[in-house]
């Protein structure tokens, strides 16, 4: 029995070492996930910076051929900025967004217009915000700031929230590089901001997928059991042998 007790004690000490090792791995993995998400954010920021001089047109019909896109953009700039200011805008490149050719009845591909100066980009976007209606070929045209594809994917994860805001006629706008703010003084930039937003809107939590590149919830591990401590077992006082 004494030898068996020593063996059990050895096994429990070994188990405690294994549990400590696994706990250290779990903490280190959480730190690595945080570092990866930070690295992805920095890469995303670099892509956004490379697109900062771009203007994204939405609604230009597919019947406009590629060699006439610059002419169409010049007419839109002329309407927004006026002839004199629009004449100073230099277009470096303009093309359709890379996606499958839309079928009949589908919305046309966006047009990406890269300008030489960011000042021109800022002036055009600011003018488009104050313009109630922008039309080309009897179609409504929308202008947006060009952002990374990962930003657009993140915005799509908040579609349940934006649908709810539109149903309640609550104004909202997207933040740069990523985030959303709405009229009831609510702002969402990180997953931790969701819970206060539900309380502010006085609604039950909506189903919103995580927009992090490496989802922290997917790596949650079950808590490791605590190692049991040895206790001295003694016989009841009534059964102790008198000496």
C-alpha positions, 0 to 999 in steps of 0.5 A: 500500500505504501508503494502504491501511495508513492506511485499515485503521488508521483502520477498526481505530481506529473498530472499537475505539471501537464496541467500547468504546461497546457495552461501556459500553452493556452495563454501563449496561444491567446497572445499569438491570436492577439498579435495576429489580429494586430498584424492583420490590422496593420496590413489592412491599414497599408492597403487602405493607404494605397487606396486613399486616392481612389474613388469608387463609382457605383451605378455606372451602366455596363454599356459604358465601354472601358475606353469611355470610363474616363470621359464619364468620370470627367462629366461627373466631376464637372457636375460636382466641382464645376468646370474650372475645378474639375479641369485640374483633376488628373485621372491616373487610371480607371477600370471596373472592379474585378468581379464576374460580369453581372447578368441581366438585371444585376447591378453593374460592376463598380468603377475604380478611379485612381486620381493623382492627388488626394486633395481631389479625392477628398474634394470629390467625396465631400461634394458628393455628400452634399449632392442630393442626387447625382445622375449619369445616363438617367441613372443614379450614381453613388460615390464611395471611398475605396477601401480594402476588400477585408473592410467590406467583408467586415461591414457585411457582418454587421448587416443584421444591425444595419437592417435593424437601424433602417427598419427603425429609421435610425441614421448611421454612417460607416467609420474609417477604416472600420466601424459604425456610428448611429444616431443614438450615440452608439459606436461599434469598432470592436466586438466588445462594443456590441453588448453596449450597443444592444443595451443602447438600442434596447433590443435583444442581442442580434446574431453578428459573426465575428469580423476578426481575421482570427476569431478568438471565440473559436479558440476557447478551450475548456478549463483544465481541472485542478489537481486534487490535494492529498488529505490525511485519512483517519479512522473515526474516534469510535473505531480507534483501538485503545492502547 
